[in-house]
Amino acid sequence: MRFGLFIPQGWRQDLTGIDPRDHWSVMKDLVQHADRGDAWESAWVYDHFHSVPEPNGEAVHEAWSLMNAFAAVTDRVRLGQMCTCMAYRNPAYLAKVATTADIVSGGRIEMGIGAGWYEHEWRAYGYGFPRAGERIAMLDEGVQIFKQLWTNGVATFEGEHYRVDGAQLSPLPLQVDGPPLWIAGGGEKKTLRIAAEHAAYTNFGGSPDEFSHKSQVLREHCRAIGRDVDEIVRSANYNVVIGETQADVDDKIAWVEEHYALTVPDKAASVGEEFRSGYLVGTVEQIVEKLQHMQTLGLGYAIGFFADAAYDRTSIELFESRVIPELR
């Protein structure tokens, strides 16, 4: 199994209380930590503009700006977004942005891409909020534009949502045919069909039942188009709460509630419960066992979010020293 690490960027109240002058230092130190050694294959941020669990004005740093910043201060770790919203940037422009980041990084960019869901930020930024079917159609059309530009250096496409006429891309990405596509989302009729056609990776629910079900749907779409499902690496994101003992785990969940109470007091208890009920919550031994089970179901890549990453690396270091070696 392969592993990625979310770098705190503020979206999940994960830079709360840190002076903005120090945000870059915190993010840089963590991505450089991930770059050292070989525990983490990749480092990730979210592509959002407004914070969760509510848009309360907390800091949120822009994903693609961070891709280039991270690229300039690391040498090995791959860099991704989970996941870029197709409609937030024209796809031809986004293909150019991703290409520049791929070159700055020496060919280390992963392209996480999805249809988007956060209605508040859509409307606040003037994008409207098309129905789900339209957003998914935009995803499908945009991916086709990516592939033309990254493969041929030119794209002409006329769809319902996007049109390009001889759009040029030079230079091409360093990675042949462009950064690998991570099609994120578990929509069974459309999103997973798009993934079956275009994805190198998928990203959907990480509980055993949901993961197994979505995997079967993906398998059926692959069968329908004549693609081997094993060509696609299946990934999932996890809130990780890890401790040496159950008491350690309980203390860390209590910290999560106290932390969120600083900025979203009405949501702190529900956020705490979200972490408490998450799949990768427990002692080292419990988390290893859970991931080994997911591996038998076909999980090939786990991306971990540690709520305390900007404040205390103990959880990250415990995971990378005691969990990751057991799954290699």
C-alpha positions in Angstrom: 0.0 0.0 0.0 1.1 3.6 -0.8 0.5 6.6 1.5 -0.1 10.3 1.1 -0.2 13.0 3.7 -2.5 16.1 3.8 -0.6 19.3 4.5 -2.6 21.8 6.6 -3.7 24.8 4.6 -6.5 26.1 6.8 -9.5 24.6 5.0 -10.4 22.3 8.0 -9.5 24.9 10.7 -6.1 23.3 10.7 -4.1 26.6 10.9 -6.3 28.2 13.6 -4.3 30.3 16.0 -1.2 30.5 13.9 -0.2 33.9 12.7 -0.6 34.3 8.9 3.1 35.3 8.7 3.9 31.8 10.0 1.5 29.8 7.8 4.0 29.2 5.0 6.7 28.2 7.5 4.4 25.6 9.0 3.3 24.2 5.6 6.9 24.2 4.2 8.2 22.4 7.3 5.6 19.7 7.0 5.9 19.1 3.3 9.7 18.9 3.7 9.1 16.4 6.5 7.1 14.3 4.1 9.8 14.7 1.5 12.4 13.2 3.7 12.8 9.4 3.9 10.4 7.2 2.0 7.3 6.8 4.2 5.1 9.2 2.3 4.8 8.9 -1.4 2.8 12.1 -1.8 1.7 15.3 -0.1 -1.8 16.8 -0.7 -3.9 19.9 -0.2 -7.6 20.5 -0.7 -8.9 22.7 -3.5 -11.3 25.0 -1.6 -11.8 28.7 -1.0 -14.0 28.7 2.1 -13.5 26.8 5.3 -15.5 23.9 6.7 -17.5 22.8 8.6 -18.8 26.3 7.9 -17.4 29.3 6.0 -16.3 31.3 9.0 -13.5 33.4 7.5 -10.6 31.2 8.7 -7.5 31.1 6.5 -7.7 28.9 3.4 -4.7 28.9 1.1 -5.1 28.3 -2.7 -4.2 24.8 -3.8 -2.3 25.4 -7.1 -0.3 28.2 -5.7 0.8 25.7 -3.0 1.7 23.1 -5.6 4.3 25.4 -7.1 5.5 26.5 -3.6 5.9 22.9 -2.5 7.6 21.9 -5.7 10.2 24.5 -5.1 11.2 23.3 -1.6 11.0 19.5 -2.1 12.9 17.0 -4.2 11.1 13.6 -4.0 7.6 13.6 -2.7 4.7 13.8 -5.3 2.3 16.6 -5.0 -1.5 16.5 -5.4 -4.8 18.2 -4.8 -7.8 16.3 -3.4 -9.4 17.4 -5.4 -9.3 20.2 -7.9 -12.8 21.4 -8.9 -13.0 21.5 -12.6 -15.4 24.4 -12.8 -13.2 26.8 -10.7 -10.8 27.3 -13.6 -11.2 27.0 -17.3 -9.8 23.5 -18.2 -7.5 24.7 -20.9 -6.0 27.2 -18.4 -5.9 24.6 -15.7 -4.0 22.3 -18.0 -1.4 25.1 -18.4 -1.3 25.7 -14.7 -0.7 22.0 -14.0 1.9 21.8 -16.7 3.9 24.6 -15.2 3.7 23.0 -11.8 4.8 19.7 -13.3 7.9 21.4 -14.8 8.7 23.2 -11.6 8.5 20.0 -9.6 10.5 17.9 -12.0 7.5 15.8 -13.0 6.0 15.2 -9.6 2.4 16.5 -10.0 -0.7 14.4 -9.5 -4.0 15.8 -10.9 -6.8 15.2 -8.5 -10.0 16.3 -10.3 -13.7 16.3 -9.5 -17.0 17.9 -10.2 -17.2 20.0 -7.0 -19.8 20.2 -4.3 -19.3 23.1 -1.8 -22.3 25.3 -2.9 -21.5 28.2 -0.6 -18.1 28.9 -2.2 -19.4 28.2 -5.7 -22.1 31.0 -5.3 -19.8 33.3 -3.4 -17.2 33.3 -6.1 -19.8 33.8 -8.8 -19.8 30.4 -10.4 -23.5 29.7 -9.7 -24.2 26.2 -8.7 -25.3 24.0 -11.7 -27.1 20.8 -10.9 -25.0 17.7 -10.3 -25.4 16.3 -13.8 -24.1 19.5 -15.3 -21.1 19.6 -13.0 -20.3 16.0 -13.8 -20.6 16.8 -17.6 -18.2 19.7 -17.1 -15.8 17.3 -15.4 -16.0 14.9 -18.4 -15.5 17.6 -21.0 -12.6 19.2 -19.1 -10.7 15.9 -18.8 -10.9 15.4 -22.5 -9.4 18.9 -23.0 -6.6 18.0 -20.6 -5.7 14.9 -22.5 -5.6 16.6 -25.8 -3.4 19.4 -24.6 -1.1 17.2 -22.5 -0.6 14.6 -25.3 -0.6 16.8 -28.4 0.1 20.3 -27.2 -3.0 21.6 -28.9 -6.7 21.1 -28.3 -9.9 21.8 -30.3 -13.1 20.8 -28.5 -16.7 21.8 -28.7 -18.9 20.6 -25.9 -22.0 21.8 -24.1 -20.0 23.5 -21.4 -16.5 24.1 -22.7 -15.1 25.1 -26.1 -11.5 25.5 -27.2 -10.3 26.2 -30.7 -6.7 25.5 -31.3 -5.6 26.1 -27.7 -1.8 25.6 -27.5 0.3 24.2 -24.7 4.0 24.5 -24.8 6.0 23.1 -23.3 4.3 19.8 -22.7 4.4 18.4 -19.1 7.4 16.4 -18.1 5.3 13.4 -17.4 4.3 11.7 -20.7 0.6 12.4 -21.5 0.5 14.7 -18.4 0.0 14.3 -14.7 -1.8 11.1 -13.6 -5.6 11.7 -13.3 -7.2 11.0 -9.9 -11.0 11.1 -10.6 -12.5 11.8 -7.2 -16.1 11.0 -6.3 -18.3 8.0 -6.0 -21.2 8.9 -8.2 -22.1 5.5 -9.6 -23.7 6.3 -13.0 -21.5 9.0 -14.2 -18.4 9.8 -12.1 -17.3 6.2 -11.9 -17.9 5.8 -15.6 -15.6 8.8 -16.2 -13.1 7.2 -13.9 -13.3 3.9 -15.8 -12.5 5.7 -19.0 -9.9 8.2 -17.9 -8.5 7.6 -14.4 -5.1 6.3 -13.3 -6.5 6.5 -9.7 -9.9 6.8 -8.1 -10.8 8.3 -4.7 -14.0 7.3 -3.0 -15.3 6.2 0.4 -12.9 4.4 2.7 -15.2 2.3 4.9 -15.1 -1.4 4.0 -18.7 -1.6 2.8 -18.7 1.6 0.8 -15.3 0.9 -0.7 -16.3 -2.7 -1.8 -19.6 -1.5 -3.3 -18.0 1.4 -5.3 -15.2 -0.9 -6.4 -17.8 -3.3 -7.9 -19.5 -0.4 -9.7 -16.2 0.7 -11.1 -15.4 -2.9 -12.1 -18.7 -3.0 -14.1 -18.0 0.2 -15.9 -14.5 -1.0 -16.8 -16.0 -4.2 -18.1 -18.4 -2.3 -20.2 -15.7 -0.3 -22.0 -13.2 -3.1 -22.1 -10.7 -1.8 -19.6 -8.9 -3.9 -16.9 -10.0 -2.5 -13.6 -6.6 -3.4 -12.1 -5.1 -0.7 -14.3 -6.7 1.8 -11.9 -5.3 2.3 -8.4 -8.1 2.8 -5.8 -7.5 5.3 -3.1 -9.4 6.7 -0.1 -8.9 9.6 2.3 -8.9 9.1 6.1 -9.1 11.2 9.2 -6.4 9.6 11.3 -6.5 9.5 15.1 -3.7 7.2 16.4 -2.3 6.5 19.8 -0.2 4.0 21.7 -3.2 3.3 23.9 -7.0 3.9 23.8 -6.5 6.7 26.4 -4.1 8.4 24.0 -6.7 8.2 21.2 -9.5 9.6 23.5 -7.2 12.5 24.5 -6.6 13.3 20.9 -10.3 13.3 20.0 -10.9 15.6 23.0 -8.2 17.9 21.6 -10.0 18.0 18.2 -13.2 19.1 20.0 -11.4 21.7 22.0 -9.6 23.0 18.9 -12.8 23.3 16.8 -14.6 25.0 19.7 -12.2 27.9 19.2 -13.7 28.8 15.9 -16.9 26.8 15.3 -18.2 26.1 18.9 -21.7 25.0 17.6 -20.0 22.3 15.4 -17.3 21.1 17.7 -19.2 18.2 19.2 -20.3 16.9 15.8 -16.8 17.3 14.4 -15.5 15.3 17.3 -18.0 12.6 16.6 -17.0 12.5 13.0 -13.4 11.8 14.0 -14.4 9.4 16.7 -16.5 7.3 14.3 -13.9 7.4 11.5 -12.4 4.2 10.2 -8.7 4.9 10.9 -9.1 5.7 14.6 -7.4 3.6 17.2 -4.2 2.2 18.5 -1.3 1.4 16.2 -2.3 -2.3 16.2 -5.9 -1.5 15.4 -5.1 0.8 12.5 -2.6 -1.7 11.0 -5.3 -4.4 11.2 -7.9 -2.1 9.5 -5.6 -1.1 6.7 -4.6 -4.7 6.1 -8.3 -5.5 5.8 -8.8 -2.6 3.3 -5.8 -3.9 1.4 -7.6 -7.2 0.9 -10.5 -5.3 -0.6 -8.3 -3.6 -3.1 -7.3 -0.4 -1.5 -3.9 0.6 -3.0 -3.4 4.1 -1.7 -4.4 5.8 1.6 -4.2 9.5 2.2 -4.2 10.7 5.8 -5.4 13.9 7.4 -4.1 14.6 10.9 -6.0 17.4 12.6 -3.1 18.3 14.8 -0.4 18.3 12.1 0.4 22.0 12.3 0.7 21.8 16.1 2.2 18.4 17.0 3.8 15.8 14.7 3.6 13.0 17.2 0.6 11.4 15.4 2.3 11.7 12.0 5.6 10.2 13.2 3.8 7.3 15.0 1.9 6.5 11.8 5.0 6.7 9.6 7.2 4.7 11.9 4.8 2.0 13.1 1.9 1.7 10.6 3.4 2.3 7.1 6.2 -0.3 7.5 3.5 -3.0 8.2 1.7 -2.3 5.0 4.7 -2.1 2.7 
